[in-house]
Structures are given as C-alpha cells and as structure tokens.
Amino acid sequence: MSTARAERLVNLVLALLSTRQYLPAERIRGIVPGYADAASDEAYFRMFERDKTELRELGIPLETGRNSAFDAIDGYRIARRDYELGEIDLAPDEATAVGLAVRLWDSPELTGEAQGALVKLRAAGVEVDDHAPTIVEPRVRAEPAFGPLLAAVQAGQVVRFEYRRSGSAERKIRTLEPWGVVSWRARWYVVGHDRDRDAPRCFRLSRVTGKVDPVGKFGVVVRPEGVNLLQMVSASSSDDPSAPITASVWVADGRAAGVRRRGRVVGRSRAGGEEGDLVEIELYYPESAADWLTAHGPDILVLEPEVLAKSVLSRLEAVAHAGGAR
C-alpha cells in the first residue's frame, strides 16, 4: 500500500469515527484529504469503493444508512461499539512482537493479517511498541518480482529476468540460480549464482523489469553451505541514502496536489498540448518514488532524471498491458 493511500485510509477512519451521522460519499470527498486529487467523479467513486473494501478487509466495520427519511442517498459511518474491542491483555514482549511484525510486513506481498491485528490492538487500547530496537529492517516493501523469485528459491529452479543497472536505462537479460531473497535497508534483493558472469551476484528487486521466467527443472539449484546472504548484500550495496537526487516533473494544472506539496514550482511548460507547472522534487529513494509518481497517471510527466522517467514509463506500460489483457 502506498503512503498516500495509507494516509487517506487513516483520515477516512477518523472522519467516520468522529460523527454519529451517516456521511454521504460526496460529503466524504470534501472533508477527507486525498480524495480531492481524483481526476473525475468516476475516478473518485472507484477510489472510494477500493478504500471501503480495504477497511472491511482490515476488520473495520462500515455502517450504511440514512439520517432521516428525507435523505435521498445512503451515507457511511463507523460505530464505535463495533470498532472498539473488549479488553486484551498482552505482555510487553508480545505487544512488541506485533509491532515488529507490522514494521516488516509493509508490502502487498506480506501485509494483511499483521496490519489488521495492529489496528484492532490499538483500538482496544493496547500499547504496541513499533519503535523498539530490532535486527530486522522496518517498512520493507515487496516488489512485483518478489513472489516469483521466492517461489523459485523454494522450488530450487533457475530464473531469467530483465534487469536494469543503477544509473543506467539499459536493460539486460540475466539468468540466475537463486539462493535466497533478503531485505537490506528497506529494499529486497535476490542472491544467487549469475550464469552469465559465472559468479555470485546480488540483484535489487526494484530493478527487475517485466516478468520473471522460471527455466528448467525443479530442484536443480542448491544453496551452497556457509553462504551468508545478508552479508553478501550488505557488502555489495553502495547506495548512499543521504544524497538525494533532484527530479524534474511536469504537473498538469489543478492536478496532483500531492506532488506539488512535495516539491517546488520552478516554471511553466506544456506536455501533450496541455499547460502545467514544472516541479522539482528531492528524492532519497527514486525506486520507491517511481511507484508513487506512477499512481498519478497522466496528471504528471517525469522529465529528469532519465532513469526515473523510464522506470515510471515501464510501470505505466505494465498497467496498460494488464488492462488490455483483461
């Protein structure tokens, strides 16, 4: 789940908890931050339906009803009697364990039960320490390649994928005997024997583009004895999170308020015949920012750096391809 969507869901819950009246969808659109970015009425209602489904999956009960017989449409609220739980007694170490689990499981592949547990525990008044010291890296986000690569590791199967090196838009095909998938500094890496280079290598999952294809039979890949995957990743990582890059983004007039808040307007320009602002944004993690920027669709256009522009473009192409397949 993106940061923007998570914030929107929290704001939605707070709004629906703070009133005894049923709030119609149009009223919610006006008071909950995040919905104003919707490009059209249809886009807003699709966004709102997804958010309602997400809240129900997290175990947050939404009530639907009308405040009086004169109301023409239904509204929504969260009844505190259903939202709040009875007394829950967890030992400090148990509450800390839940907090650590949620810190790690912040991704589409791994989230779900842990987030739901955290919401319910806090609703019941249990203090969950999600800032406790830990040897695991917090807020790890899984990439689309995570599932296929993890499955290949478990099956002992060779994989082939397209990979983009850091600082370059060029993509090359890699054939890998995967030994394991590990996280380091809030990123996922796959470690294994690179058949193309005939040497052990680490690959960041966010730079794997396109589909991960299994190659050959099951059980042919065996992880060597004594190999420390995390040590290999940490030794090969040269990223410096303290040095941000400056991205130049075109933003359509009246659109993508979230992008505007994160950056500063430095000029005007046209894209696709439409007027807009040139916005400069400092990014510490361009790979994560690519997902965030892609979510704004045609409302923005990444101009620089080229690597980020191509990364956003490839994500948009993947979405368009998936939509066409349906």
C-alpha positions in Angstrom: 0.0 0.0 0.0 1.4 3.4 -0.9 2.0 6.1 1.7 -0.6 8.4 0.2 -3.3 5.7 0.3 -2.4 4.7 3.8 -2.8 8.3 5.0 -6.1 8.6 3.1 -7.5 5.4 4.8 -6.5 6.7 8.3 -8.2 10.1 7.5 -11.3 8.2 6.3 -11.4 6.1 9.5 -11.0 9.2 11.7 -13.8 11.1 9.8 -16.2 8.2 10.0 -15.5 7.6 13.7 -15.9 11.3 14.6 -19.5 11.5 13.7 -22.8 9.8 14.7 -24.4 10.8 11.4 -24.1 8.9 8.2 -21.8 10.8 5.8 -22.7 10.6 2.1 -19.9 9.9 -0.4 -19.9 13.5 -1.8 -19.5 14.9 1.8 -16.7 12.5 2.5 -15.0 13.6 -0.7 -15.0 17.2 0.5 -13.6 16.5 4.1 -11.2 13.6 3.8 -7.7 14.7 2.5 -6.6 12.7 -0.5 -9.9 12.4 -2.4 -9.5 15.9 -3.9 -6.8 14.5 -6.2 -9.3 12.3 -8.1 -9.4 13.4 -11.7 -13.1 12.9 -12.1 -16.3 11.9 -10.3 -15.9 8.4 -11.7 -12.3 8.2 -10.5 -13.3 9.3 -7.0 -16.0 6.7 -6.7 -13.7 3.9 -7.9 -11.1 5.1 -5.3 -13.8 5.3 -2.6 -15.0 1.7 -3.3 -11.5 0.4 -3.1 -11.0 2.1 0.2 -14.2 0.7 1.7 -13.2 -2.8 0.6 -9.7 -2.3 2.2 -11.2 -1.1 5.5 -13.5 -4.1 5.6 -10.6 -6.5 4.9 -8.8 -4.9 7.9 -11.8 -5.7 10.1 -13.1 -2.1 10.4 -16.9 -2.3 10.1 -18.7 0.3 8.0 -22.3 1.0 8.6 -24.5 2.2 5.7 -27.7 4.1 6.3 -29.6 7.4 6.2 -30.0 10.0 8.9 -33.7 10.6 8.1 -36.5 9.5 5.8 -35.9 12.7 3.8 -32.4 11.7 2.8 -32.2 10.6 -0.9 -28.9 8.7 -0.7 -27.1 6.4 1.8 -24.2 7.5 3.9 -21.5 5.8 5.9 -20.1 5.8 9.4 -18.1 3.6 11.8 -20.0 2.7 15.0 -17.6 2.8 18.0 -19.4 -0.1 19.6 -18.4 -2.3 16.7 -14.9 -0.8 16.2 -13.7 -1.0 19.7 -12.7 -4.4 21.1 -13.0 -5.8 24.6 -10.1 -6.0 27.0 -7.0 -7.5 25.5 -4.1 -8.4 27.8 -0.7 -8.8 26.1 2.6 -9.0 27.8 5.1 -6.2 26.8 7.2 -8.6 24.8 4.1 -9.9 23.0 2.9 -6.4 22.1 6.4 -5.5 20.9 6.5 -8.6 18.7 3.3 -7.5 17.0 4.8 -4.1 16.4 7.9 -5.5 14.9 5.9 -7.8 12.6 4.0 -4.8 11.2 7.2 -2.8 10.7 8.5 -5.6 8.5 5.3 -6.6 6.7 4.6 -3.3 4.9 4.1 -4.6 1.4 1.3 -6.1 -0.9 3.0 -9.5 -0.6 3.3 -9.6 3.2 0.7 -7.2 4.7 -2.8 -8.1 5.8 -3.1 -10.0 9.0 -0.4 -8.0 10.8 -1.9 -4.7 9.8 -5.4 -5.9 10.9 -4.0 -7.1 14.2 -2.3 -3.8 14.8 -5.5 -1.8 14.1 -7.5 -3.9 16.4 -5.0 -3.9 19.2 -4.7 -0.1 19.2 -8.5 0.2 19.1 -8.6 -1.9 22.2 -6.1 0.4 24.0 -3.1 -1.9 23.8 0.2 -0.1 23.6 2.2 -1.6 20.7 5.8 -0.5 20.6 6.6 -0.2 16.9 9.8 1.7 17.7 11.6 -1.0 19.6 15.2 -1.8 18.6 15.3 -4.7 16.1 17.7 -6.5 13.9 15.2 -6.6 11.0 14.8 -3.6 8.7 11.5 -1.7 9.1 9.0 -0.8 6.4 10.2 -3.3 3.8 8.2 -3.0 0.6 8.0 -6.1 -1.7 8.3 -5.6 -5.4 6.3 -7.4 -8.2 9.3 -9.8 -8.7 9.2 -10.8 -5.0 6.6 -13.6 -5.4 8.1 -15.3 -8.4 11.6 -15.2 -7.1 10.7 -16.5 -3.7 8.8 -19.3 -5.4 11.9 -20.1 -7.5 14.1 -20.2 -4.4 11.7 -22.6 -2.7 11.4 -24.8 -5.8 15.2 -24.8 -6.5 14.6 -23.5 -10.0 16.7 -21.3 -12.3 15.1 -18.0 -13.4 15.6 -15.5 -16.2 14.6 -11.8 -16.0 15.3 -8.4 -17.4 17.5 -6.2 -15.2 18.4 -2.5 -15.2 21.6 -1.5 -13.5 21.9 1.5 -11.2 22.2 4.8 -13.0 21.5 3.3 -16.4 18.4 3.0 -18.5 19.8 -0.1 -20.3 18.2 -3.4 -19.6 19.9 -6.8 -19.9 18.7 -10.4 -19.6 20.1 -12.2 -16.5 20.0 -16.0 -15.8 20.2 -16.7 -12.1 20.4 -19.7 -9.8 18.6 -18.1 -6.9 19.8 -18.9 -3.4 17.5 -16.6 -1.4 15.6 -13.4 -1.1 16.6 -11.0 1.7 16.0 -7.4 2.8 18.6 -4.8 3.4 18.0 -1.1 4.2 14.3 -1.3 3.3 14.9 -3.0 -0.1 14.6 -6.6 -1.3 17.5 -8.4 -3.0 17.8 -11.8 -4.6 21.2 -13.5 -4.2 22.4 -16.4 -6.3 24.8 -17.6 -9.0 24.8 -15.5 -12.1 25.2 -17.9 -15.0 26.0 -15.0 -17.4 29.0 -13.9 -15.3 29.7 -17.3 -13.7 29.9 -15.7 -10.3 27.7 -15.0 -7.2 25.7 -11.8 -7.6 23.0 -9.7 -5.8 20.2 -8.1 -7.7 17.8 -5.5 -6.3 14.2 -6.5 -7.0 13.1 -2.9 -7.8 15.4 -3.0 -10.8 13.9 -6.2 -12.2 11.7 -5.2 -15.1 9.0 -7.3 -16.7 8.3 -10.9 -15.9 10.4 -13.4 -14.0 10.5 -16.6 -16.0 11.4 -20.0 -14.5 13.8 -22.0 -16.5 14.4 -25.8 -16.5 13.5 -28.4 -13.8 12.7 -28.1 -10.1 15.3 -28.9 -7.5 18.4 -28.2 -9.6 19.5 -25.1 -7.6 21.1 -25.8 -4.2 22.3 -23.0 -1.9 26.0 -23.6 -1.0 26.9 -24.4 2.6 28.1 -21.5 4.7 26.8 -18.7 2.4 25.6 -15.6 4.3 23.1 -13.9 2.0 22.6 -10.8 4.1 26.4 -10.3 4.4 26.7 -10.6 0.6 24.0 -8.0 0.0 25.4 -5.5 2.6 28.9 -5.9 1.2 27.7 -5.2 -2.4 25.4 -2.3 -1.5 26.9 1.1 -2.3 23.8 3.2 -2.1 24.0 6.4 -0.1 20.6 7.4 1.2 21.9 10.7 2.4 22.4 12.0 -1.1 19.1 12.8 -2.8 18.6 13.3 -6.5 16.5 16.2 -7.9 13.7 15.1 -10.2 12.0 17.4 -12.7 8.3 16.7 -13.1 5.6 18.3 -15.3 2.3 18.6 -13.4 -1.0 19.4 -15.1 -2.8 22.5 -13.8 -5.1 21.7 -10.9 -3.9 18.1 -10.6 -1.6 16.0 -8.5 -1.7 18.2 -5.3 0.5 15.6 -3.5 3.3 16.0 -6.0 3.1 19.8 -5.6 3.3 19.6 -1.8 6.5 17.5 -2.0 8.3 19.8 -4.4 8.6 23.4 -5.6 7.3 25.0 -8.8 10.2 26.4 -10.9 8.4 27.3 -14.1 5.7 26.6 -16.7 5.6 24.1 -19.6 3.3 22.2 -21.9 3.1 18.5 -22.3 0.8 16.8 -24.8 -0.7 20.2 -25.7 -1.7 20.8 -22.0 -0.5 23.6 -19.7 1.2 22.7 -16.5 3.9 23.6 -13.9 7.5 22.4 -13.8 8.1 21.0 -10.3 11.4 20.0 -8.8 11.4 17.3 -6.1 14.3 16.0 -4.0 14.1 12.2 -3.8 16.1 10.0 -1.5 14.7 6.7 -2.8 13.9 7.1 -6.5 12.8 3.5 -6.9 10.1 3.9 -4.3 9.2 7.3 -5.8 8.5 5.7 -9.2 5.6 3.8 -7.7 4.2 6.9 -6.1 4.6 9.0 -9.3 3.1 6.3 -11.5 -0.1 6.4 -9.4 -0.7 9.9 -10.7 -1.1 8.6 -14.2 -1.4 11.2 -17.0 -1.5 14.1 -14.4 2.3 14.1 -14.3 5.2 13.5 -16.6 8.7 12.8 -15.3 11.3 14.7 -17.3 14.5 14.1 -15.4 16.4 12.0 -14.5 16.1 9.7 -17.5 16.3 6.6 -15.3 13.3 7.6 -13.2 11.4 8.7 -16.3 11.9 5.3 -17.9 11.1 3.5 -14.7 7.7 5.3 -14.4 7.0 4.7 -18.1 7.7 1.0 -17.8 5.2 0.8 -14.9 2.6 2.6 -16.9 3.1 0.3 -19.8 2.7 -2.7 -17.5 -0.6 -1.3 -16.2 -1.8 -0.6 -19.7 -0.8 -4.1 -20.8 -2.6 -5.7 -17.8 -5.7 -3.7 -18.6 -5.6 -4.8 -22.2 -5.2 -8.4 -21.2 -8.5 -8.3 -19.3 
